[in-house]
Amino acid sequence: MNKNISIPLVKIGNEMIVTFGKSNSNLKNVYHIDTILSEWTKSFLNEYSLISDDKDYQEFSGILKLIKEQGVYRIEGNIEFEPLLECVRSLTLFREKISAEVKGFFVRLNSQKYQQTGISKFTNANENDEIELSESDLESYAFQGNSIQLDELLLDTMFCALPELPLCREDCKGLCSECGTDLNETDMTGKIVIVEHNKKCSHHKPLKIQ
């Protein structure tokens, strides 16, 4: 497992394409990353079952463009991933394919550009100080050395893209308030299932045998 998802600055030049998951051989000047598993991302990937046997879940993919602009590296693109979520109504575990836009700016730590950003003020602020951050500040990340680490940017993107109230289906009926029986009359594959309440539940109805 890698310590982080790192891209050497010498590889970037003025512009570069970064791909994840399946490699796209039709793109030029591509830096391909097979796995996003790192010490930074491991906890998130495990929590949402995006890795199995120390490999990324097969549905994770993405294409990013890195552009150097006056000492700042701008990153934009899209990623797709399919986390394992728990329905807030029925508590059913299900996977949902999520597409998320990636936007970020990387500025060298302690550079003049860095000092002009809100993240510099936030880092140096006292505990009780109130710091107002702009939208561009929230998309800014610091780097040092000869490489850029994408872990934090990817984690922020994936976390913000997760649904606040996951539903296994739009018309999910949830659970019986008395006995906890799943009230959905079909399973996740569309197969019809029999809703059978606990015998002590007021909604229980004996099955009729034909």
N, C-alpha and C positions, 0 to 999 in steps of 0.2 A: 504494500500500500504506500502510495506517495504521501509525502508530508503536506504538499499543497499542489494545486493545479497551476503550474507556473509556465509562463511564456517568455523566453529570452528576448530582450529588446533588439538584439542584433538580427533576430529572425523577422521582426516586424517591419523594419524599414519605415517607409512612409505609409504603407497600407498593407493589410494582410487579412485573409479569411481564416477563421478558426471553425472547425467542424467537430461535432461530437457524435458518438454512436456510429452509424453506418457511414463509411467514407464516400464522398462524392468526387469521383475521378474527373468530372467535367469541369471542375473549378480550378483556376490557376492560383499559384502562390498560396497554397493551403497548408495550414498547420493542423494536423488531425490529432485529436485526443480520444483515445479509445474509452477511457473510463473517467468519471468524475469522482470516483472514490478517493478520498484523502482523509487525513487526520481531522481536517476542518468539517468535511461534509458527512463523515461516517455516521454521526448521531442522527442527522436528519434523514439520511437515506435508509437507515435501519428503522426509524420510527414509522416511516411510510412504506416500508417493504419495497424499496426501490433497488435493493441489492439482494442477490441470492448466491450463496457459495462464493462470497467475495467478488462477485461480478455485478455490474450494473444491470438493472432490470432492462430487458431488451428494448422496451418502447422508448427509452430516453434518447433524444436526439436534439441537435441544434446547429445553427449556423450563425456565427457572429462576424462582424466586420470591425477591424481595428484600424483607426486612422490617426496618424500623428499630426497634430495641429499646434504649432508654436509651443512645443514642449509639453503639451497635454495630449494624452491618448484617449480618443473618443471611441466608445464601443457601442454598437447597436446591432440588433438582430432578434432572433426568436429561438426559443427552446420548446420542446414538447416532452412531457413526462406523464406517467400514469400511476399516481400514488394510490395506495390502499387506504380508503377512508371508511369511517364509521357513520352510518346514517343517524341523524339526530332524532329521527322519529322511531324507526324500527330497530336501531342498533345493528343493522345488517352491515357486514363488511363488503365493500365493493370497490372496484377500480374505476377511476374517471380520468379520461384523457384530457389533459390541460395544455393549452398553448399560451405561452407568456412572452410578452415583448421584453427584450433586454436593452436597457439604456444605462450608460455610466461614463464617467470621466475619471481618468487616473492622472493624478498630479504627483510629482516627486515630493516626498516628505521634506519639509522645511525649506522648500524653494519659494521664490517670490509668488508664484502662482498659488502655492499651498497657503501662504500667509493671507492671501486675499479671499480664501474660501471660508465658509462658516464652520467647516469641520475643524479648522485650526483654532477658531475661537472656542468651539465646543470642547476640544481636547485640553485647552489651557484654562478653561473656566473653573471657578470655584464651585463647590457643591450647591450653593444657594443662588448662583447667578442664573439669570434668565437670558437664554440665547435664542434669537429668532433665526431659523434656518429657511433659506429659499428652496424652491424645487430643485435647482441645480446643485445646491449644497447636499441635498439628500441623495443625489445621484453621483456624488464625488467620492473617490476613494484614493487613499495615499499609497504610494509604493516607494521602495528604496532598493538600492542595489542595481543589479543588471537584469532584472526580470519583473514581470507583472503577475501577481497572484489573483486568479479569478474566483477563488472559493467564496469570498464574502459577497461578491456581486451575484453569483449564481444562487447562493443561499437566500439572499434578500429577495431575488426575483421569484424563486420557487415558493418561498414562504408567503409572500404577498399575493401570489396567484391562487393559493388554496382557498376554496370556498369557506365562508364563515359558518354557514349552516349546511353541511353536506347532506344531500338527499339521494337515496339509492334510486329514486324515480320521482318525477314531479308530483304524481298523485299518490305518494306513499301514505297509507292509512295509519301507520304507526303501530303501537302496541295497545292492547286492552288495558285500560286504567286499573282494572281489578286483578287480573291474573297474569298480565304480561304477555299474552299470546299475540303473535304477529298477525295483524288483521289483513294483510295483503293476500289476495286470492290467487296470485301468481308468483312464482319465484323469479329470480333475476334473469332466467332464460326464457320467461314467458310461459312456462309450464304451469297449468292449473294445479293448485294445492287446496286441500281441505282445511278450513279454519276451524280448529277444535279447541274450545275454551276448557279450562280446568273445571272439573265436576263441581267444585264449590263456588264457581263464578256464576253470577246471576244471568250471564249471557249464554251459559252452557245449554246446548240443545242436543239430546241424544241423537246419534246418527241413525238414520233410517236404513235398514238393510233390505234391499230389494231382491 
